[in-house]
Amino acid sequence: MWYVLIALLLVAAVAYMYIARRQQWETWTILQANKEIYESRLKELEDDLEQGAISPKDMVLAKQELQKTFVTEIDNPDDVVEHKPANVGVITLILVVLAGGLYLWAGSWQQQQQADRAWDTLPKLSEWLLGDESAAPQSDEEFWEYALGLRQRLMDDPEPNAWTLYGRMMMQLQQIEQALESFERSYRLEADNISNLTVYSQALILSGSDNDLARANRFLGRVLQLDSRNIEAFGLMGVVHFERADYERAVTAWDMALRLMGENDPRYASIQNSLQQAQDRLEGNVMTLTVNVDISETLRNEMPWTATLYVFVRDPDGGSAPIAVTRQRVMDFPVTVTLTDEDMMLEGASLSNAASWLVGARLTVGDSMERRSGDFEARPRLVERQAGQQVQLVLTELIP
């Protein structure tokens, strides 16, 4: 309905400008005609004066009479009649402002309608959380409405557990930035909430930067101070150490988690597999390359909020195609990634098969590692093949 009203306002604006222009033209035409008649009669009087048909006194009287005749149409007979633009700017501006205001009002109305619907979902959200599966959201849109309703309630009642719940919902919707913000709000309200510290650590691990991993490690350490037998904390701590290529500590954390849980625990097999991977890397049974990627301060200021980091390895003797690639969504630097033979891109070409490695990194907002304008790059480094090799790269180049 609102767009119909806007259209009517625009039609009214166009009609008004047309009418104003037409009236202006008609007025200008009449003035110009009167001006021409006045000048013609005046010229006749001047000719009569030159020919002696009238006296100078008669000329003065006739000219005064002529001016009286045209005074209502011409304020100053000696002025030039100009075609001036119609003064429609103010009215047009008012119409435009009204149309814009109506549009904004309509948008706000729609947002309010959405907010009202979201608020109405709170009872269903409570039922779902209490175990009523019939109240579960049936689509992402409905899930968003649940989350929006909870967010509105949090504006009135900022309760720490509710902020944690909202953060979990944002993680479900893959909104990591909003999830981190929510967990931080809960943390400020209740610093030693074990549930929030644990799920906050999960989100920080997903974020993936070295700073976030270090903070997750501190949070998990605090959880273990509060609950020394917290299996989930040991499991997540193993992930943190594994991502930082600290395989010895990863083995210790996962071994402790396995000791605390029974073999019938659904998490047991997954942690056992992770423990074996860490042990293989620690013992040098797996060819690994650990790359720490940072960014220059100049490019940090230009960095998009979220982007994809590609770290890749080429065989300097084997062509331009990478032999191994890993990718990771990043929001901050530095970031540490580890490549193995499992990251190979070409059949028969792997880290183990190359005598040396040319290691590079590229940050892009695109969905592939194809080189494009606006990407950030690090100058590649050539290193010898060696299990456990570590390389430092810095993104310093902006692709024009």
Stockholm file with secondary structure:
# STOCKHOLM 1.0

chainA/1-400         MWYVLIALLLVAAVAYMYIARRQQWETWTILQANKEIYESRLKELEDDLEQGAISPKDMVLAKQELQKTFVTEIDNPDDVVEHKPANVGVITLILVVLAGGLYLWAGSWQQQQQADRAWDTLPKLSEWLLGDESAAPQSDEEFWEYALGLRQRLMDDPEPNAWTLYGRMMMQLQQIEQALESFERSYRLEADNISNLTVYSQALILSGSDNDLARANRFLGRVLQLDSRNIEAFGLMGVVHFERADYERAVTAWDMALRLMGENDPRYASIQNSLQQAQDRLEGNVMTLTVNVDISETLRNEMPWTATLYVFVRDPDGGSAPIAVTRQRVMDFPVTVTLTDEDMMLEGASLSNAASWLVGARLTVGDSMERRSGDFEARPRLVERQAGQQVQLVLTELIP
#=GR chainA/1-400 SS CHHHHHHHHHHHHHHHHHHHHHHHHHHHHHHHHHHHHHHHHHHHHHHHHHHTSSCHHHHHHHHHHHHHHHTTTCSCTTSCCCCCCCSCHHHHHHHHHHHHHHHHHHHHHHHHHHHHHHHHTHHHHHHHHTTCGGGSCCSHHHHHHHHHHHHHHHHHCCCHHHHHHHHHHHHHTTCHHHHHHHHHHHHHHCTTCHHHHHHHHHHHHHHCCHHHHHHHHHHHHHHHHHCTTCHHHHHHHHHHHHHTTCHHHHHHHHHHHHHHSCTTSTTHHHHHHHHHHHHHHHTTCSCEEEEEEEECHHHHTTCCSSEEEEEEEECTTSCSSEEEEEEEEESSSCEEEEEEGGGBCBTTBCGGGCSEEEEEEEEESSSSCCCCTTCEEECCEEEECCTTEEEEEEEEEECC
#=GC SS_cons         CHHHHHHHHHHHHHHHHHHHHHHHHHHHHHHHHHHHHHHHHHHHHHHHHHHTSSCHHHHHHHHHHHHHHHTTTCSCTTSCCCCCCCSCHHHHHHHHHHHHHHHHHHHHHHHHHHHHHHHHTHHHHHHHHTTCGGGSCCSHHHHHHHHHHHHHHHHHCCCHHHHHHHHHHHHHTTCHHHHHHHHHHHHHHCTTCHHHHHHHHHHHHHHCCHHHHHHHHHHHHHHHHHCTTCHHHHHHHHHHHHHTTCHHHHHHHHHHHHHHSCTTSTTHHHHHHHHHHHHHHHTTCSCEEEEEEEECHHHHTTCCSSEEEEEEEECTTSCSSEEEEEEEEESSSCEEEEEEGGGBCBTTBCGGGCSEEEEEEEEESSSSCCCCTTCEEECCEEEECCTTEEEEEEEEEECC
//
